[in-house]
């Protein structure tokens, strides 16, 4: 039998706290606030979960997770706010032009 994938026990979350599989948002999460999205992205980035595992655990698409990652890369945590999505997208597009 081959050993399981070598993973960290915890990763640093978006607010500096330790995240483990037990402290991640519950699999039945349906309301995705900024903090929960950022925790899932941090878990993926830190190797606690793979993209595929996160998609299966939370019933998300790869495109949705990818959009969360891009939003954090471009605008930080505020970029994950749904109410501000369009304004951040426009700001990013303007930056790309110059």
Buried (B, 14 or more C-beta within 10 A) or exposed (E): EEEEEEEEEBBEBBEEEEBEEEEBBEEEBEEBEBBBBBBBBBBBEBEBBEEEBBBEBBEBEEEBBEBBBBBBEEBEBEBBBEEBBEEBBEBBEEEEEE
